[in-house]
Amino acid sequence: MPDLPTPQDAAEAALFSECWDAVLSYADLCTSGSLTANQLATEAFTLGMREAREADFAPVRGSGRRAARLPMIPLLLTAVRNTAATWEAGGLGHKLDPDLRLWLNSEKATRYTGPPLQRPVALRGLRDMQEADASLLWLSEVEALPLSSVARRLGLDPSVVGQELEQVCGLFRDRCHRAHLDTPMEAECRSYARLLDAVTRSSAADTPDDLSRHLATCVQCAEAAACLRLHGGGLPAALAGGVIGWGGLAYLERRRRAAEVRLGAGRPAATPDTDGGDPKESGGRGKVVRHGLLGAAVLISLVALGVSMMPMGGGSGDDTATASHDDRQPVADPTAVVPSADPTATHTASASAASSSSATTGKPGHKNPDPEPQGTSSATAGTGHHGTASASPTGHAAAACQVSYDLVNQWTDGFQSTVTVTTTQALTGWRVQWSFRDGQKVTQMWDATVSQDGGKVTADAADYNQSVSANGTLSFGFLGTWNGSNSAPYAFTLNGASCSLN
């Protein structure tokens, strides 16, 4: 007679159902293919569950509280990152994303495992909260679950879960403020600590110019600012970047887009990728975004986020506050079935959120680090005409196109935008060009490589998203600086074919 499942087995099966999609989504960011992602996710899930059990059965502290630990999903995501580090140290680094390997071998990675007081403020603040409160914050802000789903998962009253979330956000802010004050810091940072606390408490507070300049150049204080300012939509990015580290903002985008798919706002599922990649890694599914960001860029992104969340009076014009490019996609709904070992089934939501074609981009989703953009504006281009061969990059056929330009976020002297292009023809390479009217400068771009000559910007396909199917889409995002005015760009072209703005 087979052994009956124990209550612990049932609990872990429920956790698997709730958390596997999130774990696999981040593992996919960290690896070079779907089969490798499944292997990394499986090892990390085992590691994370072992760490959770050890924390739950650790001796009770003198205060009567057990050892603090992260809520389950961020704990498992951390296990993915730690397992990737083990692979790198053990000679399996070739299976990982190249940028992740660089990050793992940099000083940035040590912040997450080094001295506790040197770790990111968001990580320390979340860990210091009661697990139930931390779970409510993470599920609603990072995983982008509707509050009704969060309430059902955590056993909360749906009628008051919104009020509880507001209280938990305030608690998180208090924990982060205390963590920031406990952090060893330079005298200049210490001198701004009380002012930083004051100006982040109100959405109407003006930020003095000297503090604005300091936040534009100090990663440590910008991280704190992003955690302390609860209004403005920057909290999800502060949590994801501060807790996960590498690829945090990319993961956030994935979770947001997966939530959109579950709510019926996403695009149809992608068809299998046939762009010539490794057939063993393709696994019969559309490619999912794997490309993340160097840890330095992730940290610098928080500088831009910290500045962007503050209504500053007059910018410093400092271009050092550039942010990271990452992609992401939201957590599995509590009603979702346990995914099979076949990565095809596991990644359906991720693939469908990326585009209407698997060739939309080899790594879709490095877009919009802010999961709830404020004041988004857009300009849509009409169908263009074939350009001349001389206007197209070598080997790139001209194509009729439709362009959508979205201003995702804007702050005193910077902004974040995404460009989405629909092409009527299949492409094996692409180049998108446009011109700015007001002297804007692109400082960072993801899902494409950028060059700029005066007001003219050129975005070339990355090595992983060269192929686009007929009637498919390609997309990329970027950060830029502006001064005085930030009007929408004009004269979009795709491989030399003009896309006229309406």
Secondary structure, 3 states (H helix, E strand, C coil): CCCCCCHHHHHHHHHHHHHHHHHHHHHHHHECCHHHHHHHHHHHHHHHHHHHHHHHCCCCCCCCCCCCCCCHHHHHHHHHHHHHHHHHHCCCHHHECHHHHHHHCCHHHHCCCCCHHHCCHHHHHHHCCCHHHHHHHHHHHCCCCCHHHHHHHHCCCCCCHHHHHHHHHHHHHHHHHHHHHHCCCCHHHHHHHHHHHHHCCCCCCCECHHHHHHHHHCHHHHHHHHHHCCCCCCHHHHHHHHHHCCCHHHHHHHHHHHHHHHCCCCCCCCCCCCCCCCHHHHCCCCCCCCCCCCHHHHHHHHHHHHHHCCCECCCCCCCCCCCCCCCCCCCCCCCCCCCCCCHHHHCHHHHHHHCCCHHHCCCCCCCCCCCCCCCCEEEEECCCCCCCHHHCCCCCCCCCEEEEEEEEEECCCEEEEEEEEEECCCECCCEEEEECCCCCEEEEEECEEEEEECCEEEEEECCCCCCECCCCEEEEEEEEECCCCCCCCEEEEECCEEECEC
